[in-house]
Amino acid sequence: MFGLTSNEYGRVLYNGRHLYSDTGEWYYELNILNMLLTKQSYSKIFIDHELLKEYKQIAILY
């Protein structure tokens, strides 16, 4: 993983394959977590900041 300081933008991506216990069917999930430590607050905050750090844990799920 990584650490962020004030006004740094980071992202974590991970995926998984899971099983519905009631039907036995598989389903796939992609999770993306965007993080920005700041006191600012406005609707385009992630668009206006450059991604500085990224962690990916993406498995081949077939």
mmCIF file of the N, C-alpha and C atoms, coordinates in Angstrom:
data_MODEL
# 
_entry.id   MODEL 
# 
loop_
_atom_site.group_PDB 
_atom_site.id 
_atom_site.type_symbol 
_atom_site.label_atom_id 
_atom_site.label_alt_id 
_atom_site.label_comp_id 
_atom_site.label_asym_id 
_atom_site.label_entity_id 
_atom_site.label_seq_id 
_atom_site.pdbx_PDB_ins_code 
_atom_site.Cartn_x 
_atom_site.Cartn_y 
_atom_site.Cartn_z 
_atom_site.occupancy 
_atom_site.B_iso_or_equiv 
_atom_site.pdbx_formal_charge 
_atom_site.auth_seq_id 
_atom_site.auth_comp_id 
_atom_site.auth_asym_id 
_atom_site.auth_atom_id 
_atom_site.pdbx_PDB_model_num 
ATOM 1   N N  . MET A 1 1  ? 0.836   -1.176  0.000   1.00 0.00 ? 1  MET A N  1 
ATOM 2   C CA . MET A 1 1  ? 0.000   0.000   0.000   1.00 0.00 ? 1  MET A CA 1 
ATOM 3   C C  . MET A 1 1  ? 0.883   1.242   0.000   1.00 0.00 ? 1  MET A C  1 
ATOM 4   N N  . PHE A 1 2  ? 0.279   2.372   0.274   1.00 0.00 ? 2  PHE A N  1 
ATOM 5   C CA . PHE A 1 2  ? 1.004   3.632   0.250   1.00 0.00 ? 2  PHE A CA 1 
ATOM 6   C C  . PHE A 1 2  ? 0.374   4.602   1.229   1.00 0.00 ? 2  PHE A C  1 
ATOM 7   N N  . GLY A 1 3  ? 1.097   5.657   1.522   1.00 0.00 ? 3  GLY A N  1 
ATOM 8   C CA . GLY A 1 3  ? 0.582   6.714   2.377   1.00 0.00 ? 3  GLY A CA 1 
ATOM 9   C C  . GLY A 1 3  ? 0.344   7.973   1.569   1.00 0.00 ? 3  GLY A C  1 
ATOM 10  N N  . LEU A 1 4  ? -0.561  8.793   2.030   1.00 0.00 ? 4  LEU A N  1 
ATOM 11  C CA . LEU A 1 4  ? -0.864  10.061  1.380   1.00 0.00 ? 4  LEU A CA 1 
ATOM 12  C C  . LEU A 1 4  ? -0.668  11.195  2.374   1.00 0.00 ? 4  LEU A C  1 
ATOM 13  N N  . THR A 1 5  ? -0.182  12.314  1.871   1.00 0.00 ? 5  THR A N  1 
ATOM 14  C CA . THR A 1 5  ? -0.108  13.523  2.677   1.00 0.00 ? 5  THR A CA 1 
ATOM 15  C C  . THR A 1 5  ? -1.146  14.507  2.151   1.00 0.00 ? 5  THR A C  1 
ATOM 16  N N  . SER A 1 6  ? -1.216  15.673  2.727   1.00 0.00 ? 6  SER A N  1 
ATOM 17  C CA . SER A 1 6  ? -2.220  16.666  2.372   1.00 0.00 ? 6  SER A CA 1 
ATOM 18  C C  . SER A 1 6  ? -2.214  16.970  0.875   1.00 0.00 ? 6  SER A C  1 
ATOM 19  N N  . ASN A 1 7  ? -3.386  16.954  0.265   1.00 0.00 ? 7  ASN A N  1 
ATOM 20  C CA . ASN A 1 7  ? -3.628  17.253  -1.153  1.00 0.00 ? 7  ASN A CA 1 
ATOM 21  C C  . ASN A 1 7  ? -3.006  16.258  -2.115  1.00 0.00 ? 7  ASN A C  1 
ATOM 22  N N  . GLU A 1 8  ? -2.690  15.042  -1.669  1.00 0.00 ? 8  GLU A N  1 
ATOM 23  C CA . GLU A 1 8  ? -2.246  13.984  -2.574  1.00 0.00 ? 8  GLU A CA 1 
ATOM 24  C C  . GLU A 1 8  ? -3.427  13.069  -2.881  1.00 0.00 ? 8  GLU A C  1 
ATOM 25  N N  . TYR A 1 9  ? -3.524  12.670  -4.148  1.00 0.00 ? 9  TYR A N  1 
ATOM 26  C CA . TYR A 1 9  ? -4.625  11.860  -4.646  1.00 0.00 ? 9  TYR A CA 1 
ATOM 27  C C  . TYR A 1 9  ? -4.102  10.456  -4.933  1.00 0.00 ? 9  TYR A C  1 
ATOM 28  N N  . GLY A 1 10 ? -4.734  9.451   -4.357  1.00 0.00 ? 10 GLY A N  1 
ATOM 29  C CA . GLY A 1 10 ? -4.342  8.065   -4.570  1.00 0.00 ? 10 GLY A CA 1 
ATOM 30  C C  . GLY A 1 10 ? -5.542  7.199   -4.904  1.00 0.00 ? 10 GLY A C  1 
ATOM 31  N N  . ARG A 1 11 ? -5.243  5.997   -5.452  1.00 0.00 ? 11 ARG A N  1 
ATOM 32  C CA . ARG A 1 11 ? -6.308  5.078   -5.871  1.00 0.00 ? 11 ARG A CA 1 
ATOM 33  C C  . ARG A 1 11 ? -5.889  3.644   -5.562  1.00 0.00 ? 11 ARG A C  1 
ATOM 34  N N  . VAL A 1 12 ? -6.853  2.842   -5.111  1.00 0.00 ? 12 VAL A N  1 
ATOM 35  C CA . VAL A 1 12 ? -6.659  1.412   -4.890  1.00 0.00 ? 12 VAL A CA 1 
ATOM 36  C C  . VAL A 1 12 ? -7.671  0.679   -5.758  1.00 0.00 ? 12 VAL A C  1 
ATOM 37  N N  . LEU A 1 13 ? -7.191  -0.312  -6.545  1.00 0.00 ? 13 LEU A N  1 
ATOM 38  C CA . LEU A 1 13 ? -8.057  -1.134  -7.386  1.00 0.00 ? 13 LEU A CA 1 
ATOM 39  C C  . LEU A 1 13 ? -7.853  -2.597  -7.016  1.00 0.00 ? 13 LEU A C  1 
ATOM 40  N N  . TYR A 1 14 ? -8.944  -3.335  -6.836  1.00 0.00 ? 14 TYR A N  1 
ATOM 41  C CA . TYR A 1 14 ? -8.854  -4.772  -6.603  1.00 0.00 ? 14 TYR A CA 1 
ATOM 42  C C  . TYR A 1 14 ? -10.135 -5.437  -7.097  1.00 0.00 ? 14 TYR A C  1 
ATOM 43  N N  . ASN A 1 15 ? -10.038 -6.711  -7.399  1.00 0.00 ? 15 ASN A N  1 
ATOM 44  C CA . ASN A 1 15 ? -11.196 -7.428  -7.918  1.00 0.00 ? 15 ASN A CA 1 
ATOM 45  C C  . ASN A 1 15 ? -11.362 -8.749  -7.178  1.00 0.00 ? 15 ASN A C  1 
ATOM 46  N N  . GLY A 1 16 ? -12.441 -9.425  -7.481  1.00 0.00 ? 16 GLY A N  1 
ATOM 47  C CA . GLY A 1 16 ? -12.688 -10.715 -6.855  1.00 0.00 ? 16 GLY A CA 1 
ATOM 48  C C  . GLY A 1 16 ? -13.786 -11.478 -7.562  1.00 0.00 ? 16 GLY A C  1 
ATOM 49  N N  . ARG A 1 17 ? -13.766 -12.779 -7.368  1.00 0.00 ? 17 ARG A N  1 
ATOM 50  C CA . ARG A 1 17 ? -14.816 -13.658 -7.883  1.00 0.00 ? 17 ARG A CA 1 
ATOM 51  C C  . ARG A 1 17 ? -15.462 -14.302 -6.669  1.00 0.00 ? 17 ARG A C  1 
ATOM 52  N N  . HIS A 1 18 ? -16.781 -14.236 -6.605  1.00 0.00 ? 18 HIS A N  1 
ATOM 53  C CA . HIS A 1 18 ? -17.502 -14.698 -5.424  1.00 0.00 ? 18 HIS A CA 1 
ATOM 54  C C  . HIS A 1 18 ? -18.626 -15.641 -5.843  1.00 0.00 ? 18 HIS A C  1 
ATOM 55  N N  . LEU A 1 19 ? -19.163 -16.339 -4.884  1.00 0.00 ? 19 LEU A N  1 
ATOM 56  C CA . LEU A 1 19 ? -20.205 -17.322 -5.125  1.00 0.00 ? 19 LEU A CA 1 
ATOM 57  C C  . LEU A 1 19 ? -21.448 -16.956 -4.319  1.00 0.00 ? 19 LEU A C  1 
ATOM 58  N N  . TYR A 1 20 ? -22.597 -16.874 -5.027  1.00 0.00 ? 20 TYR A N  1 
ATOM 59  C CA . TYR A 1 20 ? -23.864 -16.698 -4.312  1.00 0.00 ? 20 TYR A CA 1 
ATOM 60  C C  . TYR A 1 20 ? -24.171 -18.000 -3.580  1.00 0.00 ? 20 TYR A C  1 
ATOM 61  N N  . SER A 1 21 ? -24.338 -17.942 -2.282  1.00 0.00 ? 21 SER A N  1 
ATOM 62  C CA . SER A 1 21 ? -24.550 -19.164 -1.499  1.00 0.00 ? 21 SER A CA 1 
ATOM 63  C C  . SER A 1 21 ? -25.906 -19.809 -1.778  1.00 0.00 ? 21 SER A C  1 
ATOM 64  N N  . ASP A 1 22 ? -26.904 -19.017 -2.139  1.00 0.00 ? 22 ASP A N  1 
ATOM 65  C CA . ASP A 1 22 ? -28.240 -19.578 -2.362  1.00 0.00 ? 22 ASP A CA 1 
ATOM 66  C C  . ASP A 1 22 ? -28.421 -20.183 -3.750  1.00 0.00 ? 22 ASP A C  1 
ATOM 67  N N  . THR A 1 23 ? -27.736 -19.646 -4.779  1.00 0.00 ? 23 THR A N  1 
ATOM 68  C CA . THR A 1 23 ? -27.916 -20.148 -6.146  1.00 0.00 ? 23 THR A CA 1 
ATOM 69  C C  . THR A 1 23 ? -26.703 -20.911 -6.667  1.00 0.00 ? 23 THR A C  1 
ATOM 70  N N  . GLY A 1 24 ? -25.544 -20.709 -6.071  1.00 0.00 ? 24 GLY A N  1 
ATOM 71  C CA . GLY A 1 24 ? -24.329 -21.361 -6.557  1.00 0.00 ? 24 GLY A CA 1 
ATOM 72  C C  . GLY A 1 24 ? -23.706 -20.678 -7.756  1.00 0.00 ? 24 GLY A C  1 
ATOM 73  N N  . GLU A 1 25 ? -24.261 -19.545 -8.189  1.00 0.00 ? 25 GLU A N  1 
ATOM 74  C CA . GLU A 1 25 ? -23.718 -18.819 -9.341  1.00 0.00 ? 25 GLU A CA 1 
ATOM 75  C C  . GLU A 1 25 ? -22.549 -17.939 -8.917  1.00 0.00 ? 25 GLU A C  1 
ATOM 76  N N  . TRP A 1 26 ? -21.598 -17.795 -9.852  1.00 0.00 ? 26 TRP A N  1 
ATOM 77  C CA . TRP A 1 26 ? -20.449 -16.924 -9.632  1.00 0.00 ? 26 TRP A CA 1 
ATOM 78  C C  . TRP A 1 26 ? -20.801 -15.494 -10.011 1.00 0.00 ? 26 TRP A C  1 
ATOM 79  N N  . TYR A 1 27 ? -20.197 -14.546 -9.344  1.00 0.00 ? 27 TYR A N  1 
ATOM 80  C CA . TYR A 1 27 ? -20.273 -13.155 -9.777  1.00 0.00 ? 27 TYR A CA 1 
ATOM 81  C C  . TYR A 1 27 ? -18.911 -12.511 -9.570  1.00 0.00 ? 27 TYR A C  1 
ATOM 82  N N  . TYR A 1 28 ? -18.652 -11.501 -10.374 1.00 0.00 ? 28 TYR A N  1 
ATOM 83  C CA . TYR A 1 28 ? -17.359 -10.826 -10.374 1.00 0.00 ? 28 TYR A CA 1 
ATOM 84  C C  . TYR A 1 28 ? -17.524 -9.401  -9.875  1.00 0.00 ? 28 TYR A C  1 
ATOM 85  N N  . GLU A 1 29 ? -16.482 -8.904  -9.228  1.00 0.00 ? 29 GLU A N  1 
ATOM 86  C CA . GLU A 1 29 ? -16.563 -7.588  -8.620  1.00 0.00 ? 29 GLU A CA 1 
ATOM 87  C C  . GLU A 1 29 ? -15.257 -6.833  -8.861  1.00 0.00 ? 29 GLU A C  1 
ATOM 88  N N  . LEU A 1 30 ? -15.366 -5.576  -9.260  1.00 0.00 ? 30 LEU A N  1 
ATOM 89  C CA . LEU A 1 30 ? -14.221 -4.677  -9.377  1.00 0.00 ? 30 LEU A CA 1 
ATOM 90  C C  . LEU A 1 30 ? -14.460 -3.528  -8.414  1.00 0.00 ? 30 LEU A C  1 
ATOM 91  N N  . ASN A 1 31 ? -13.500 -3.279  -7.546  1.00 0.00 ? 31 ASN A N  1 
ATOM 92  C CA . ASN A 1 31 ? -13.609 -2.208  -6.556  1.00 0.00 ? 31 ASN A CA 1 
ATOM 93  C C  . ASN A 1 31 ? -12.541 -1.165  -6.822  1.00 0.00 ? 31 ASN A C  1 
ATOM 94  N N  . ILE A 1 32 ? -12.944 0.088   -6.834  1.00 0.00 ? 32 ILE A N  1 
ATOM 95  C CA . ILE A 1 32 ? -12.031 1.209   -7.040  1.00 0.00 ? 32 ILE A CA 1 
ATOM 96  C C  . ILE A 1 32 ? -12.270 2.203   -5.914  1.00 0.00 ? 32 ILE A C  1 
ATOM 97  N N  . LEU A 1 33 ? -11.213 2.500   -5.190  1.00 0.00 ? 33 LEU A N  1 
ATOM 98  C CA . LEU A 1 33 ? -11.289 3.434   -4.074  1.00 0.00 ? 33 LEU A CA 1 
ATOM 99  C C  . LEU A 1 33 ? -10.391 4.624   -4.385  1.00 0.00 ? 33 LEU A C  1 
ATOM 100 N N  . ASN A 1 34 ? -10.990 5.801   -4.573  1.00 0.00 ? 34 ASN A N  1 
ATOM 101 C CA . ASN A 1 34 ? -10.247 7.039   -4.797  1.00 0.00 ? 34 ASN A CA 1 
ATOM 102 C C  . ASN A 1 34 ? -10.134 7.776   -3.472  1.00 0.00 ? 34 ASN A C  1 
ATOM 103 N N  . MET A 1 35 ? -8.918  8.239   -3.155  1.00 0.00 ? 35 MET A N  1 
ATOM 104 C CA . MET A 1 35 ? -8.682  8.903   -1.868  1.00 0.00 ? 35 MET A CA 1 
ATOM 105 C C  . MET A 1 35 ? -7.948  10.213  -2.081  1.00 0.00 ? 35 MET A C  1 
ATOM 106 N N  . LEU A 1 36 ? -8.381  11.230  -1.371  1.00 0.00 ? 36 LEU A N  1 
ATOM 107 C CA . LEU A 1 36 ? -7.744  12.543  -1.422  1.00 0.00 ? 36 LEU A CA 1 
ATOM 108 C C  . LEU A 1 36 ? -7.885  13.181  -0.048  1.00 0.00 ? 36 LEU A C  1 
ATOM 109 N N  . LEU A 1 37 ? -6.760  13.443  0.583   1.00 0.00 ? 37 LEU A N  1 
ATOM 110 C CA . LEU A 1 37 ? -6.752  14.069  1.900   1.00 0.00 ? 37 LEU A CA 1 
ATOM 111 C C  . LEU A 1 37 ? -6.662  15.579  1.717   1.00 0.00 ? 37 LEU A C  1 
ATOM 112 N N  . THR A 1 38 ? -7.776  16.270  1.949   1.00 0.00 ? 38 THR A N  1 
ATOM 113 C CA . THR A 1 38 ? -7.820  17.713  1.722   1.00 0.00 ? 38 THR A CA 1 
ATOM 114 C C  . THR A 1 38 ? -8.930  18.349  2.555   1.00 0.00 ? 38 THR A C  1 
ATOM 115 N N  . LYS A 1 39 ? -8.836  19.636  2.746   1.00 0.00 ? 39 LYS A N  1 
ATOM 116 C CA . LYS A 1 39 ? -9.904  20.389  3.407   1.00 0.00 ? 39 LYS A CA 1 
ATOM 117 C C  . LYS A 1 39 ? -10.857 20.992  2.381   1.00 0.00 ? 39 LYS A C  1 
ATOM 118 N N  . GLN A 1 40 ? -10.482 20.954  1.103   1.00 0.00 ? 40 GLN A N  1 
ATOM 119 C CA . GLN A 1 40 ? -11.323 21.496  0.038   1.00 0.00 ? 40 GLN A CA 1 
ATOM 120 C C  . GLN A 1 40 ? -12.509 20.568  -0.195  1.00 0.00 ? 40 GLN A C  1 
ATOM 121 N N  . SER A 1 41 ? -13.596 21.133  -0.693  1.00 0.00 ? 41 SER A N  1 
ATOM 122 C CA . SER A 1 41 ? -14.772 20.337  -1.001  1.00 0.00 ? 41 SER A CA 1 
ATOM 123 C C  . SER A 1 41 ? -15.529 20.971  -2.164  1.00 0.00 ? 41 SER A C  1 
ATOM 124 N N  . TYR A 1 42 ? -15.472 20.314  -3.316  1.00 0.00 ? 42 TYR A N  1 
ATOM 125 C CA . TYR A 1 42 ? -16.258 20.738  -4.472  1.00 0.00 ? 42 TYR A CA 1 
ATOM 126 C C  . TYR A 1 42 ? -16.431 19.551  -5.405  1.00 0.00 ? 42 TYR A C  1 
ATOM 127 N N  . SER A 1 43 ? -17.380 19.626  -6.315  1.00 0.00 ? 43 SER A N  1 
ATOM 128 C CA . SER A 1 43 ? -17.817 18.465  -7.089  1.00 0.00 ? 43 SER A CA 1 
ATOM 129 C C  . SER A 1 43 ? -16.765 17.892  -8.038  1.00 0.00 ? 43 SER A C  1 
ATOM 130 N N  . LYS A 1 44 ? -15.819 18.684  -8.519  1.00 0.00 ? 44 LYS A N  1 
ATOM 131 C CA . LYS A 1 44 ? -14.831 18.193  -9.489  1.00 0.00 ? 44 LYS A CA 1 
ATOM 132 C C  . LYS A 1 44 ? -13.443 18.014  -8.861  1.00 0.00 ? 44 LYS A C  1 
ATOM 133 N N  . ILE A 1 45 ? -13.406 17.735  -7.586  1.00 0.00 ? 45 ILE A N  1 
ATOM 134 C CA . ILE A 1 45 ? -12.126 17.681  -6.878  1.00 0.00 ? 45 ILE A CA 1 
ATOM 135 C C  . ILE A 1 45 ? -11.205 16.584  -7.423  1.00 0.00 ? 45 ILE A C  1 
ATOM 136 N N  . PHE A 1 46 ? -11.746 15.414  -7.806  1.00 0.00 ? 46 PHE A N  1 
ATOM 137 C CA . PHE A 1 46 ? -10.900 14.344  -8.341  1.00 0.00 ? 46 PHE A CA 1 
ATOM 138 C C  . PHE A 1 46 ? -10.474 14.627  -9.775  1.00 0.00 ? 46 PHE A C  1 
ATOM 139 N N  . ILE A 1 47 ? -11.234 15.387  -10.505 1.00 0.00 ? 47 ILE A N  1 
ATOM 140 C CA . ILE A 1 47 ? -10.865 15.763  -11.874 1.00 0.00 ? 47 ILE A CA 1 
ATOM 141 C C  . ILE A 1 47 ? -9.734  16.780  -11.859 1.00 0.00 ? 47 ILE A C  1 
ATOM 142 N N  . ASP A 1 48 ? -9.762  17.686  -10.909 1.00 0.00 ? 48 ASP A N  1 
ATOM 143 C CA . ASP A 1 48 ? -8.774  18.765  -10.840 1.00 0.00 ? 48 ASP A CA 1 
ATOM 144 C C  . ASP A 1 48 ? -7.443  18.354  -10.214 1.00 0.00 ? 48 ASP A C  1 
ATOM 145 N N  . HIS A 1 49 ? -7.366  17.189  -9.582  1.00 0.00 ? 49 HIS A N  1 
ATOM 146 C CA . HIS A 1 49 ? -6.121  16.728  -8.966  1.00 0.00 ? 49 HIS A CA 1 
ATOM 147 C C  . HIS A 1 49 ? -5.513  15.593  -9.793  1.00 0.00 ? 49 HIS A C  1 
ATOM 148 N N  . GLU A 1 50 ? -4.205  15.578  -9.882  1.00 0.00 ? 50 GLU A N  1 
ATOM 149 C CA . GLU A 1 50 ? -3.493  14.534  -10.617 1.00 0.00 ? 50 GLU A CA 1 
ATOM 150 C C  . GLU A 1 50 ? -3.279  13.320  -9.706  1.00 0.00 ? 50 GLU A C  1 
ATOM 151 N N  . LEU A 1 51 ? -3.514  12.129  -10.261 1.00 0.00 ? 51 LEU A N  1 
ATOM 152 C CA . LEU A 1 51 ? -3.280  10.893  -9.524  1.00 0.00 ? 51 LEU A CA 1 
ATOM 153 C C  . LEU A 1 51 ? -1.785  10.737  -9.268  1.00 0.00 ? 51 LEU A C  1 
ATOM 154 N N  . LEU A 1 52 ? -1.391  10.604  -7.997  1.00 0.00 ? 52 LEU A N  1 
ATOM 155 C CA . LEU A 1 52 ? 0.026   10.500  -7.642  1.00 0.00 ? 52 LEU A CA 1 
ATOM 156 C C  . LEU A 1 52 ? 0.442   9.083   -7.280  1.00 0.00 ? 52 LEU A C  1 
ATOM 157 N N  . LYS A 1 53 ? -0.455  8.325   -6.657  1.00 0.00 ? 53 LYS A N  1 
ATOM 158 C CA . LYS A 1 53 ? -0.112  6.979   -6.208  1.00 0.00 ? 53 LYS A CA 1 
ATOM 159 C C  . LYS A 1 53 ? -1.258  6.036   -6.525  1.00 0.00 ? 53 LYS A C  1 
ATOM 160 N N  . GLU A 1 54 ? -0.899  4.812   -6.954  1.00 0.00 ? 54 GLU A N  1 
ATOM 161 C CA . GLU A 1 54 ? -1.925  3.833   -7.297  1.00 0.00 ? 54 GLU A CA 1 
ATOM 162 C C  . GLU A 1 54 ? -1.451  2.442   -6.891  1.00 0.00 ? 54 GLU A C  1 
ATOM 163 N N  . TYR A 1 55 ? -2.357  1.668   -6.314  1.00 0.00 ? 55 TYR A N  1 
ATOM 164 C CA . TYR A 1 55 ? -2.085  0.282   -5.947  1.00 0.00 ? 55 TYR A CA 1 
ATOM 165 C C  . TYR A 1 55 ? -3.108  -0.585  -6.663  1.00 0.00 ? 55 TYR A C  1 
ATOM 166 N N  . LYS A 1 56 ? -2.629  -1.597  -7.398  1.00 0.00 ? 56 LYS A N  1 
ATOM 167 C CA . LYS A 1 56 ? -3.524  -2.508  -8.114  1.00 0.00 ? 56 LYS A CA 1 
ATOM 168 C C  . LYS A 1 56 ? -3.277  -3.935  -7.650  1.00 0.00 ? 56 LYS A C  1 
ATOM 169 N N  . GLN A 1 57 ? -4.359  -4.622  -7.346  1.00 0.00 ? 57 GLN A N  1 
ATOM 170 C CA . GLN A 1 57 ? -4.303  -6.051  -7.072  1.00 0.00 ? 57 GLN A CA 1 
ATOM 171 C C  . GLN A 1 57 ? -5.428  -6.677  -7.892  1.00 0.00 ? 57 GLN A C  1 
ATOM 172 N N  . ILE A 1 58 ? -5.137  -6.882  -9.172  1.00 0.00 ? 58 ILE A N  1 
ATOM 173 C CA . ILE A 1 58 ? -6.123  -7.381  -10.123 1.00 0.00 ? 58 ILE A CA 1 
ATOM 174 C C  . ILE A 1 58 ? -5.753  -8.814  -10.500 1.00 0.00 ? 58 ILE A C  1 
ATOM 175 N N  . ALA A 1 59 ? -6.636  -9.750  -10.174 1.00 0.00 ? 59 ALA A N  1 
ATOM 176 C CA . ALA A 1 59 ? -6.412  -11.158 -10.493 1.00 0.00 ? 59 ALA A CA 1 
ATOM 177 C C  . ALA A 1 59 ? -7.062  -11.497 -11.832 1.00 0.00 ? 59 ALA A C  1 
ATOM 178 N N  . ILE A 1 60 ? -6.509  -12.485 -12.516 1.00 0.00 ? 60 ILE A N  1 
ATOM 179 C CA . ILE A 1 60 ? -7.135  -13.020 -13.728 1.00 0.00 ? 60 ILE A CA 1 
ATOM 180 C C  . ILE A 1 60 ? -8.197  -14.007 -13.256 1.00 0.00 ? 60 ILE A C  1 
ATOM 181 N N  . LEU A 1 61 ? -9.442  -13.707 -13.565 1.00 0.00 ? 61 LEU A N  1 
ATOM 182 C CA . LEU A 1 61 ? -10.570 -14.443 -12.976 1.00 0.00 ? 61 LEU A CA 1 
ATOM 183 C C  . LEU A 1 61 ? -11.329 -15.263 -14.017 1.00 0.00 ? 61 LEU A C  1 
ATOM 184 N N  . TYR A 1 62 ? -10.683 -16.235 -14.588 1.00 0.00 ? 62 TYR A N  1 
ATOM 185 C CA . TYR A 1 62 ? -11.397 -17.123 -15.513 1.00 0.00 ? 62 TYR A CA 1 
ATOM 186 C C  . TYR A 1 62 ? -11.014 -18.545 -15.273 1.00 0.00 ? 62 TYR A C  1 
# 
